[in-house]
Amino acid sequence: MATNVQIERGATENNAVVIRKFTKKVQEAGILNRVRGIRYHERSASKYVQKKKALKVLGRRKEMELQIKLGKVRARA
């Protein structure tokens, strides 16, 4: 989705004014917010990945409980 911002330079305007006008137009259009939102967007994990992660956590928890029962690791207080 392309957004064009166009400004007209007046006959007596210097470069600083033109840059300020352009910056204001870009800010009003919300271009930077949209681009930053796309840039830092993270995909949500698929059901399969969530399931794999949950099974991994359960496996680690079970292993830790076994280690505690065997007395190899002290339980947290």
LUMDRENLO-893532 format. One record per residue: residue in one letter; chain; x, y negated, z of N, C-alpha, C in turn. Coordinates in steps of 0.05 Angstrom, whole numbers, padded with zeros to 5 digits. Layout:
BEGIN
NODE  residuo  cadena    n_xx    n_yy    n_zz   ca_xx   ca_yy   ca_zz    c_xx    c_yy    c_zz
NODE        A       A       X       Y       Z       X       Y       Z       X       Y       Z
...
END
This chain:
BEGIN
NODE  residuo  cadena    n_xx    n_yy    n_zz   ca_xx   ca_yy   ca_zz    c_xx    c_yy    c_zz
NODE        M       A   00017   00023   00000   00000   00000   00000   00018  -00025   00000
NODE        A       A   00018  -00039  -00022   00036  -00062  -00024   00020  -00087  -00018
NODE        T       A   00033  -00105  -00003   00021  -00131   00004   00040  -00153  -00006
NODE        N       A   00030  -00170  -00022   00046  -00192  -00033   00039  -00217  -00017
NODE        V       A   00060  -00232  -00010   00057  -00258   00003   00069  -00278  -00016
NODE        Q       A   00054  -00298  -00023   00063  -00317  -00042   00059  -00345  -00030
NODE        I       A   00080  -00362  -00033   00078  -00389  -00023   00087  -00407  -00046
NODE        E       A   00077  -00432  -00045   00085  -00452  -00065   00104  -00472  -00052
NODE        R       A   00125  -00478  -00066   00144  -00498  -00056   00135  -00526  -00066
NODE        G       A   00132  -00544  -00047   00125  -00571  -00055   00149  -00586  -00066
NODE        A       A   00145  -00608  -00079   00166  -00623  -00092   00186  -00634  -00071
NODE        T       A   00176  -00641  -00048   00194  -00654  -00028   00202  -00635  -00005
NODE        E       A   00195  -00609  -00007   00201  -00591   00015   00229  -00580   00013
NODE        N       A   00243  -00578   00035   00270  -00566   00035   00268  -00536   00040
NODE        N       A   00290  -00523   00040   00291  -00493   00042   00281  -00484   00070
NODE        A       A   00287  -00499   00091   00279  -00491   00118   00248  -00490   00120
NODE        V       A   00235  -00509   00108   00206  -00510   00108   00194  -00487   00093
NODE        V       A   00206  -00480   00070   00196  -00458   00053   00199  -00432   00068
NODE        I       A   00222  -00428   00082   00226  -00403   00097   00206  -00402   00120
NODE        R       A   00201  -00424   00133   00182  -00425   00156   00154  -00418   00146
NODE        K       A   00146  -00429   00123   00120  -00423   00111   00118  -00393   00104
NODE        F       A   00139  -00382   00093   00139  -00354   00085   00137  -00336   00110
NODE        T       A   00152  -00342   00131   00152  -00327   00155   00124  -00327   00167
NODE        K       A   00111  -00350   00167   00084  -00353   00179   00064  -00336   00163
NODE        K       A   00066  -00336   00136   00048  -00320   00119   00052  -00290   00124
NODE        V       A   00077  -00282   00127   00082  -00253   00132   00071  -00245   00159
NODE        Q       A   00074  -00263   00179   00063  -00257   00206   00033  -00255   00205
NODE        E       A   00020  -00274   00191  -00009  -00274   00189  -00020  -00249   00175
NODE        A       A  -00005  -00240   00155  -00014  -00216   00140  -00010  -00191   00156
NODE        G       A   00006  -00191   00177   00010  -00167   00194   00027  -00146   00181
NODE        I       A   00044  -00154   00162   00060  -00135   00148   00080  -00121   00166
NODE        L       A   00094  -00136   00183   00115  -00125   00200   00103  -00105   00220
NODE        N       A   00080  -00111   00231   00068  -00093   00250   00061  -00066   00237
NODE        R       A   00050  -00068   00212   00043  -00044   00198   00068  -00027   00191
NODE        V       A   00089  -00041   00182   00113  -00026   00175   00126  -00013   00199
NODE        R       A   00127  -00028   00221   00139  -00016   00246   00122   00007   00256
NODE        G       A   00095   00005   00253   00078   00027   00261   00084   00052   00245
NODE        I       A   00088   00049   00219   00094   00071   00202   00122   00082   00208
NODE        R       A   00141   00065   00214   00168   00073   00219   00171   00090   00244
NODE        Y       A   00157   00083   00265   00160   00097   00290   00138   00118   00295
NODE        H       A   00122   00123   00276   00100   00142   00279   00111   00170   00280
NODE        E       A   00101   00186   00300   00109   00214   00302   00085   00231   00296
NODE        R       A   00090   00252   00281   00069   00271   00275   00062   00287   00300
NODE        S       A   00037   00293   00303   00029   00310   00325   00036   00339   00318
NODE        A       A   00043   00354   00339   00052   00382   00335   00029   00399   00326
NODE        S       A   00035   00418   00309   00014   00436   00299   00006   00456   00322
NODE        K       A  -00017   00469   00319  -00026   00488   00339  -00006   00510   00343
NODE        Y       A   00007   00519   00322   00027   00540   00323   00051   00531   00340
NODE        V       A   00060   00507   00336   00083   00497   00350   00076   00493   00380
NODE        Q       A   00052   00483   00385   00043   00479   00413   00042   00506   00427
NODE        K       A   00032   00526   00413   00030   00553   00425   00057   00564   00431
NODE        K       A   00076   00561   00412   00103   00571   00416   00116   00558   00440
NODE        K       A   00112   00532   00443   00124   00517   00465   00112   00527   00492
NODE        A       A   00085   00530   00492   00072   00539   00517   00082   00567   00525
NODE        L       A   00085   00585   00505   00095   00612   00512   00123   00611   00522
NODE        K       A   00139   00593   00511   00167   00591   00520   00168   00581   00549
NODE        V       A   00151   00562   00556   00150   00552   00583   00141   00574   00602
NODE        L       A   00120   00589   00594   00110   00610   00611   00132   00632   00615
NODE        G       A   00147   00637   00594   00169   00657   00596   00190   00648   00616
NODE        R       A   00198   00622   00614   00218   00611   00632   00208   00612   00661
NODE        R       A   00183   00605   00665   00172   00605   00692   00172   00633   00703
NODE        K       A   00164   00653   00687   00164   00681   00696   00192   00690   00704
NODE        E       A   00211   00683   00687   00239   00691   00692   00249   00678   00717
NODE        M       A   00242   00653   00722   00251   00639   00746   00239   00652   00771
NODE        E       A   00213   00659   00770   00200   00672   00792   00214   00699   00799
NODE        L       A   00222   00713   00778   00237   00738   00782   00264   00733   00796
NODE        Q       A   00278   00713   00786   00304   00706   00798   00301   00699   00827
NODE        I       A   00280   00684   00834   00275   00676   00862   00269   00701   00879
NODE        K       A   00252   00719   00869   00246   00744   00883   00271   00761   00888
NODE        L       A   00289   00762   00869   00313   00777   00872   00333   00763   00890
NODE        G       A   00329   00738   00897   00346   00723   00914   00371   00711   00900
NODE        K       A   00370   00711   00874   00393   00700   00858   00391   00670   00857
NODE        V       A   00367   00659   00860   00363   00630   00858   00346   00622   00882
NODE        R       A   00353   00599   00895   00337   00590   00917   00313   00575   00906
NODE        A       A   00290   00578   00919   00266   00564   00911   00268   00535   00918
NODE        R       A   00257   00518   00902   00257   00489   00908   00238   00484   00931
NODE        A       A   00245   00464   00946   00228   00457   00969   00206   00438   00962
END
